[in-house]
Amino acid sequence: MNFKRLPFCDLRRYLLLSLLLFQLMPKAVWANELPPLAAPAKRIVALAPHLVEVVYEVGVGDRLVAAVDYSNYPEAAKALPRVGGYTGVNVEAVVRLNPDLILAWKSGNSEKHLKQLEELGFQVYYSEPKTLEDIATLMEDITRLTASKAGTDKVAKFREQLAQLKRQYESQDKVSVFYQVWNQPLQSLNGQSIVSDVIDLCGGRNVFRDAKSIAPKLSVETVLRKNPDVIVASGMGEERPEWLDEWKQWPSLSAVKNNYLFFVPPDLIQRHSPRLLEGASILCEQLSSVRQRKAN
């Protein structure tokens, strides 16, 4: 499915819902148990885009028999049959496919539909990654459930790249960051989000990390008072959103004065998949450029 062809309101609703639902579960509660499989999974249904990506990443994408709406990466995922989306799961369609493993998103899929599938005897693995390390654990679990030979190396590579980014950036001078999810309403994310985890990794400081709401709605005046060094926009796709430049109406804002209005594609920083390290690398380099200019 091509994002550019999706109805705008549906895409925006999906992205915001994905962010909110992932953040509703406290970081410490994800302690997953592997379902007891008689043999490595050969027919897999993945009920979230991030799960589809992980299956392909550990080298067993050819075992996927269905996915859900917005599963757009890698390219091969676009051809998979759809068995649901953010409104629910088509239980009858899943049953007809007779999978030996269902990969579910604990806070994003319908609890009622997942319970129905379990009662019908299907094996369900629940995913709820909240940190970058949780993504490595997710990759590890799917590797074990599928006995993927390539998966072990992929997990090790992910952890190695994560450790390298930590060594390079985490202890650097802090750069204050306003991460903007959307412009109308003006919205950010607090410290419970994986985006904030990425900001911390890069040696940044989320200026709204202490907000009580998971995705606080803000006024322009609140952002001006925070006066962040950097504004990082999310948006809806691969292109930098035009609304990011609306901040130029306030030239005294530090991020505007120094032209630190950055963009990271949302799929690379908001989707809980191995590609988060790509988004982290982009953000880390952006914050590093700010430090270099400050030092000169």
Rosetta blueprint (number, residue, H / E / L):
1 M L
2 N L
3 F H
4 K H
5 R H
6 L L
7 P L
8 F H
9 C H
10 D H
11 L H
12 R H
13 R H
14 Y H
15 L H
16 L H
17 L H
18 S H
19 L H
20 L H
21 L H
22 F H
23 Q H
24 L H
25 M L
26 P L
27 K H
28 A H
29 V H
30 W L
31 A L
32 N L
33 E L
34 L L
35 P L
36 P L
37 L L
38 A L
39 A L
40 P L
41 A L
42 K L
43 R L
44 I E
45 V E
46 A E
47 L L
48 A L
49 P H
50 H H
51 L H
52 V H
53 E H
54 V H
55 V H
56 Y H
57 E H
58 V L
59 G L
60 V L
61 G H
62 D H
63 R H
64 L E
65 V E
66 A E
67 A E
68 V L
69 D L
70 Y L
71 S L
72 N L
73 Y L
74 P L
75 E H
76 A H
77 A H
78 K H
79 A H
80 L L
81 P L
82 R E
83 V L
84 G E
85 G E
86 Y L
87 T L
88 G E
89 V E
90 N L
91 V H
92 E H
93 A H
94 V H
95 V H
96 R H
97 L H
98 N L
99 P L
100 D L
101 L E
102 I E
103 L E
104 A E
105 W E
106 K L
107 S L
108 G L
109 N L
110 S L
111 E H
112 K H
113 H H
114 L H
115 K H
116 Q H
117 L H
118 E H
119 E H
120 L L
121 G L
122 F L
123 Q L
124 V E
125 Y E
126 Y E
127 S E
128 E L
129 P L
130 K L
131 T L
132 L H
133 E H
134 D H
135 I H
136 A H
137 T H
138 L H
139 M H
140 E H
141 D H
142 I H
143 T H
144 R H
145 L H
146 T H
147 A L
148 S L
149 K H
150 A H
151 G H
152 T H
153 D H
154 K H
155 V H
156 A H
157 K H
158 F H
159 R H
160 E H
161 Q H
162 L H
163 A H
164 Q H
165 L H
166 K H
167 R H
168 Q H
169 Y H
170 E L
171 S L
172 Q L
173 D L
174 K L
175 V E
176 S E
177 V E
178 F E
179 Y E
180 Q E
181 V L
182 W E
183 N E
184 Q L
185 P L
186 L E
187 Q E
188 S L
189 L L
190 N L
191 G L
192 Q L
193 S L
194 I H
195 V H
196 S H
197 D H
198 V H
199 I H
200 D H
201 L H
202 C L
203 G L
204 G E
205 R E
206 N E
207 V L
208 F L
209 R L
210 D L
211 A L
212 K L
213 S L
214 I L
215 A L
216 P L
217 K E
218 L L
219 S L
220 V H
221 E H
222 T H
223 V H
224 L H
225 R H
226 K H
227 N L
228 P L
229 D L
230 V E
231 I E
232 V E
233 A E
234 S L
235 G L
236 M L
237 G L
238 E L
239 E L
240 R L
241 P L
242 E H
243 W H
244 L H
245 D H
246 E H
247 W H
248 K H
249 Q H
250 W L
251 P L
252 S L
253 L L
254 S H
255 A H
256 V H
257 K H
258 N L
259 N L
260 Y L
261 L E
262 F E
263 F E
264 V L
265 P L
266 P H
267 D H
268 L H
269 I L
270 Q L
271 R L
272 H L
273 S L
274 P L
275 R L
276 L H
277 L H
278 E H
279 G H
280 A H
281 S H
282 I H
283 L H
284 C H
285 E H
286 Q H
287 L H
288 S H
289 S H
290 V H
291 R H
292 Q H
293 R H
294 K H
295 A H
296 N L
